[in-house]
Amino acid sequence: MFLLLAVGSLTVIGVVLGGILGTAARLLAVKVDPLEADLQALLPGSQCGQCGYVGCAQAAKALAAGDAAATATLCPPGGKATAEALAKRLGVSIDLSDHVERGPEYAAINEELCIGCTRCLKECSVDGIFGATKQMHTILVESCHACGKCIPVCPTDAITMRPIPVTLATWHWPKPATAH
C-alpha cells in the first residue's frame, strides 16, 4: 500500500513539474531570427575567432543585422565555398578573384626555439597546446583548427602554420573539372 502511494505521489509530482516546465519553455522562449539561424548553419562552427567575433553565433548575428564590419568573406576557415554560400543567402554579390584558397593547416612548434613562456597556451581556444612553464610545448594536430592566434604571441617565432600532409586518411578524390 505504501509503495503504491509513493509511486503515485512521485508520478503526480513529475507530471505537475513537467507541465510547469513545458509551459515556461513556451512562454519564455527566445525568438530566433531565421536568417541568423541559416547563416550560423553555413558557418563551420569552429569558434576560432578569426573573424573578429567570439564565435560563429555572434558572427551570424552580425551578418544578419547587417553590421558594417561583417561581410560574407569574414570566415577564413570556411574559405571560398563558405563565402559564396553566405553571399548567396544574404543576397549580395562578392568578388573573390583575389581570394587565395588555403588547404587544411595546423600549427606546429619548432622545439629548438620554444622557451616555454606559455603565452600560446592562453591563446589556444581548444586546449590543443600542451606544455608547462619553462618546458617545451607541443601541439595536438587533431585538436588544432588552424586559427593562428598562437602565432603572434610567440616571442621567438617558434610557431608556424603547416599544411596537413596528404595520407590515405586525409586524401580525397579531386572533383572533376567542369567543361566550359
Phi, psi and omega in degrees: 000314180292329179294317179294323178295319180293314179296318179296316181293322176294324178294316179297315178299317179297317180293316180296311180295323177296320177296318178297315179294321178296317178294316179297323179296322179286319183286326184258014182294140177271126180286130181251133177293125181298327177296318179298318179295320178296317180295321179295325178292332179282334180284154186291338179079020181278347178054038186279334179084008180294338182279349182100357177249161184297322180201183183293329179294318179291324177295318178295322178296318179293320178297316182293326180280350180078029178303136184297328182281341183266119176236171182295343181262021186285346187255097178298319180294332181289331177074198185294320182297318179292319179299318179294319180294319178295316180297320179296316181292325179279344180076032179241161176254143179229154178253112181251023183293329180263007180286129177258117181278121177261146176279180178296136182229171173211158177276144178226143181253128173283110187296333180288334182263343184290128180254359178075038183282344179068012178294322181291330179299321182288333182276335185287117183278349181247010182053043180269359180248130179244144177162177179225168180302131180061025175235156180294144178255160176217160183243134173279113183298324182294332182270333185292128176250021171059040179285332177079008181290342180280339186294310184291340182273351181283118183288341183252007183053042181276348184255129177226160176265135180232147177288146177291125183294146180281120176231179177298329181282333185253352183285139176233144177295129181292147179289144180293146178286142179275139180278135181260000000 
